[in-house]
Amino acid sequence: MNDTEKQLMEAVSILLRISRLLQRVCEREGFSIQQYRTLTWIDHHEVTRPFTLAEQAAVSRPAVAALISGLEKKKLVKRATVAKDGRGVHLKSTCKTKKVIKRLELAMVECLKDVFGDSVNIIALLGANHHFEDSLDDRLNRDIEAGKPGN
């Protein structure tokens, strides 16, 4: 293993711990990390099938039904049937959704600032570079596609 690979292995450990911290922040705010991912996905996209949402939220299809139901009870998501397809469902965010997402994200930012202090600029670079975001989305989509039956 070369030096770069060693550094990446260390980064993996750190990223997993950061992920756990952010998960705990969501839990303190009354949400799961899956609910947060679901809310942000629905708020930014029109979802026509629950299995698409399951893939993006990284949960099973049965679990996505429970996620959607819980978010509907909190009045953060509403369902509408697709006129051309009786089985199709559009999931839409509500006016309350953006406020909840903002609250969760501000709590996560505060957590990261508490942990990293002045070093938070290093992590902020990831958010400032849309190339990273695009690369992550591309990789996630490839992984999802590879995991579909028949591939």
C-alpha positions in Angstrom: 0.0 0.0 0.0 1.5 3.4 -1.0 1.3 6.6 1.0 -1.7 7.9 -0.9 -3.7 4.7 -0.2 -2.8 4.9 3.5 -4.0 8.5 3.6 -7.2 7.5 1.9 -7.7 4.6 4.4 -7.3 7.1 7.2 -9.8 9.5 5.4 -12.3 6.6 5.2 -12.2 6.2 9.0 -12.6 9.9 9.5 -15.5 10.2 7.0 -17.3 7.3 8.7 -17.0 9.0 12.1 -18.2 12.3 10.6 -21.2 10.4 9.1 -22.0 9.0 12.5 -21.8 12.5 14.1 -24.2 13.8 11.5 -26.5 10.9 12.1 -26.6 11.7 15.8 -27.4 15.4 15.1 -30.4 14.3 13.0 -31.5 11.9 15.8 -31.3 14.8 18.4 -33.5 16.8 16.0 -36.1 14.0 15.8 -35.1 12.6 12.4 -33.1 9.7 11.1 -30.3 10.3 8.6 -32.4 8.3 6.1 -35.3 10.8 6.7 -32.9 13.7 6.0 -31.7 12.1 2.8 -35.3 11.4 1.8 -36.4 14.9 2.5 -33.5 16.5 0.5 -34.0 14.1 -2.4 -37.8 14.8 -2.6 -37.2 18.6 -2.2 -34.8 18.6 -5.1 -36.4 16.0 -7.4 -39.7 14.8 -8.5 -39.9 11.1 -7.5 -42.3 9.0 -9.5 -41.6 5.6 -7.9 -40.8 4.7 -4.3 -38.0 2.3 -5.5 -36.1 5.3 -6.9 -36.4 7.0 -3.5 -35.3 3.7 -1.8 -32.1 3.7 -4.0 -31.3 7.3 -3.2 -32.0 7.1 0.5 -30.0 3.8 0.7 -32.9 1.8 2.2 -34.9 -1.2 1.2 -38.2 -0.8 -0.7 -40.2 -1.9 2.4 -38.3 0.6 4.5 -39.0 3.4 2.1 -42.8 2.9 2.6 -42.3 3.5 6.4 -40.0 6.5 5.7 -42.7 8.1 3.4 -45.4 7.4 5.9 -43.5 8.9 8.8 -42.7 12.0 6.8 -46.3 12.3 5.7 -47.4 12.2 9.4 -45.0 15.1 10.1 -46.6 16.9 7.1 -43.2 17.1 5.3 -44.2 15.0 2.3 -47.4 14.7 0.3 -48.4 12.0 -2.2 -50.2 12.5 -5.4 -51.2 9.9 -7.9 -50.0 10.1 -11.5 -52.9 10.7 -13.8 -51.6 8.5 -16.6 -50.6 5.6 -14.3 -52.8 4.5 -11.4 -49.9 2.9 -9.6 -47.6 5.9 -10.0 -47.0 8.2 -7.2 -45.4 11.7 -7.1 -43.9 12.6 -3.8 -43.7 16.3 -3.2 -42.2 18.4 -0.4 -44.4 20.8 1.6 -43.8 24.4 2.6 -42.6 23.0 6.0 -40.0 20.8 4.4 -37.4 23.5 3.5 -37.6 24.8 7.1 -36.9 21.4 8.5 -34.0 20.7 6.1 -32.5 24.1 7.0 -32.8 23.4 10.7 -31.1 20.0 10.3 -28.3 21.4 8.1 -27.6 24.3 10.5 -27.4 21.8 13.4 -25.0 19.7 11.4 -22.9 22.8 10.5 -22.7 23.7 14.2 -21.6 20.1 15.0 -18.8 20.3 12.4 -17.7 23.7 13.6 -17.5 22.3 17.2 -15.4 19.4 16.1 -13.1 21.0 13.6 -12.9 24.6 14.8 -10.7 26.6 12.5 -10.0 23.4 10.4 -13.6 23.4 9.2 -12.3 25.2 6.1 -10.9 21.9 4.8 -14.3 20.3 4.9 -16.0 23.4 3.5 -13.8 23.0 0.4 -15.7 19.9 -0.5 -19.0 21.8 -0.5 -17.5 24.6 -2.6 -16.3 22.3 -5.3 -19.2 21.1 -7.4 -16.9 18.7 -9.1 -16.8 16.6 -5.9 -20.6 16.6 -5.7 -20.9 15.6 -9.4 -18.3 12.8 -8.9 -20.1 11.5 -5.8 -23.4 11.5 -7.6 -21.9 9.8 -10.6 -20.4 7.1 -8.4 -23.5 6.6 -6.4 -25.6 6.2 -9.6 -23.1 3.7 -11.0 -23.3 1.7 -7.8 -27.1 1.8 -7.8 -27.2 0.7 -11.4 -24.7 -2.1 -10.8 -26.8 -3.4 -8.0 -30.0 -3.7 -10.0 -31.3 -7.2 -10.8 -30.0 -8.3 -14.2 -26.7 -6.4 -14.0 
